[in-house]
Amino acid sequence: MPSHDPRWVFKDRPSSALIIGLVLTGICTLVSFSFDVLNGEPVQFFIALALALAPVPLLLAAVLALDRMEPEPRSNLIFAFAWGAGVAVLVAGVVNSLNLHYIMDTVNLSEASARNIAATFGAPVVEETMKGLVLLGMLRFRRFELDGLTDGIIYASMVGLGFAMSENVSYYLAALNSEAGGVGLAVTVVLRGILSPFAHPLFTSMIGVAVAFAAQRHGPERTFSIMAGWSGAMILHGLWNGLVSYGGFTGLVVAYLVLMVVLVVLIGVVVRDRRRIVALIQLYLPPYEPTKLVTRDDIHMLSALPRRRHARQWARVYGGRKGLRAMSDYQLAATELGLLHERAARRMVDEQTFHEEQRALLECMSTARAEFPVPPAPAGTAGYAPG
């Protein structure tokens, strides 16, 4: 067992590899921004940066709102965002520039036409590959974190939001430096920052879903699913760029309708995956009732997000921050216990790993229950009183 602290099973402590990775992604972000500074005045750069950063908190909140049943470790989420904002943007920017110059040098086209071709056929391949690499890394080194399709969507959305943020700085700066000036900037902000902020997360979510599916499977179907997801991300991205570049207003409308359909489908995937997790809790936790760590009331509470929220509110009212932390730990450990049993049923973990994690999760639940507030919830309220 890695540590005497049972919370190691939550895997929320940053590792040395993560810290090194964040340093490297940070350096890449600074290099990418330095190119932007060289392409404009410092004041213009900071204006573009501020506009690109402005919607990020709201967008992150929207993505994380999907991640409430079994929250992912913050360190992993931060790394995914940083990868998109740093490494993916920097490498994609360099390769896309080389592709653009190659097209202009080999084909007798105007710069505008060459840009449209590069954006439609080249950029989707390069950008989705760079964003998707971090998801492949998750599959290789953090497979145990991919417990369902929702996890793939969450990580893909984080890397997509990071990529879009850094990319928007370049677009906003280019608009400021264009002949249209402030008007061009306003149009660009509306199109990229307001009307299509989830474009990159939606593209890359095709890879995220495929990688999460592959994490639950063995054999050739893993490779097939990843190839299908990768192709889907590139096709969706290329379709979007092509419709925007060549379709005019009608193309823009069609592009937004396509994104809306994809968004609705992914929300449906998240809802279905949440029901799967609830079913696992209801299937695997009742046998633990003799331990007194789980009761029927606990399972009822754990089976719906509103009841989980009411339980945390009850714990905070009667136990303060300590009570809230205990309830949050209990809910996470109990959920992870159900998911652990599923991984064992799929033979994704060996017997020793299963027993180590099971023991740690039960100890977390025991410690959390010992710290639950003593006062019961008043009768007739939506509060929660542990059995």
Steps between C-alpha positions, in 0.01 A plus 500: 500500500653836401419683823361452850253779422196326345424811293777390262228303327343828382825567310463874546861571595718653227783267399849604396417410139195727514701791639765457228224481239340819625835679483549387140147597397547835671819562302320409178219742586749781558675425170165500318406832660841645413421444132176690553685788666739519206203525264356805673547769761516392866183696577314324220626164624368558851165613360479178298611293800240659727223435248612138459515443876168671581262210415731225630365485860143467374598236244697301757204514737272365227733207430564419867124504564492173305763351731309491829419132547862386507725810482833455325825592678569871464860437407395297195250765393757776535753307295248435221413871484868599508586251225238653274605856582872433463640198319208439263466864394872554453566190291178536301576865431846421364380208285200694369726789400730262314200343325374843396836600354526164320159550337584855398836394355370201304157619385429829326240627746441816692586502870130503591428192287804321635388574856155355432651180360742467791222566751264245345735213421821555696419665831243239616753218461780686677295656780292194588813287500678734739197526730434128482851405609429597859195271496714215373737579785206468740418161350859384535594640841168591671266238366351447845361856487294428187204338674245591235423705191439809713864501609613498137272794423624693804870460419442571131305814586775623731771461235265658244429801720871554559570479128216738411612755760855523366386489138252782561784725612654466153167556323412805707843649450478444123159669497639800689784532250271471198351790308166446674664567838252518785207392284688194383592420859138528614382266223774249579422506873131440431566214257773324699448603860121516520342293223747212479697471826436125517610421144843359590371307805228343284746400226741338743219334696474254211848380596417519870198273462701255290791489746267454798325218313836341422599520867215262584582250226767251396620386159464645149183695578710740706706597197193522279315726744796738530539520122127564462502773765808665354346497151176639637680788671693592184193472276287711734777760531557505123126526432476797735797679343382422148146623556627819665761559227294420192135493600436865575212578733316179410810296568543672835142415599546136396829483692332622819213255455749213468674610821167522681411145395837373623456689829156348559633150425791542740270626775292188442815289536580669832147443633510134402844455653379658823217247515757224453696620803183514709422143397848392610451663840166327545646166390833485684451700821212310672729203586702742715203583724613250771818709543282796612694718255205502261128509571193503279467871567859551385437314175182702446696820558783395268262417216405856403696823467236714680507266801880504502492879499245506785723265700801730453290800601384314811860409585617858458217646709565267792869426458652800323780453252617183674156345465477602136839347428397178673177472301678577172763236574231247591306559180811478285631186675163324477470583130856389433424173680219423256725586205780286644268199504412565137868512404552173682203344322653608168838360612663840467671471841677205656389348829773666708424846362129445557547409866743787563265759352194340660667515841604862452154607382329329794745667737421837339130435548558398862707810573243723333207349692686553827518871415135539399310763703313367804176707482237326288328678213168654607198288414319599185797671336713407202801451721685177558560305817738206466368165615 
